[in-house]
Amino acid sequence: MPKLQVVLFDFDYTLADSSTAVVECCNAALKGIGLLPAQPERIHRTIGLSLPDTLASLAGEEHRHRAEEFRLARALRRGDAGEDHSLLGNGPSTHFSL
């Protein structure tokens, strides 16, 4: 039997529903950078997008360049400003090995 090489999990809406926390975090970050909060339904539609795409979708394309500021505001909300463990990361950056 072949040795298991990879285990892949689809977290959101499969193992758990973190959408309430995502909404709270996104709205706190939007407020943190001086933007208006978004409706939960709009934020739900951004789950899985990159942070630049999320910010552009929620606040307008003219704010895309503020993605790093948005990321830091989200990290401060979560209490990990020095690390990016985002569910809405900037793309694939982490892998696990067995």
Secondary structure, DSSP 8 states (H G I E B T S, - for coil): ----------TBTTTB--HHHHHHHHHHHHHHTT-----HHHHHTTTTS-HHHHHHHHH-GGGGGGHHHHHHHHHHHHT-TTS---TT-SS-------
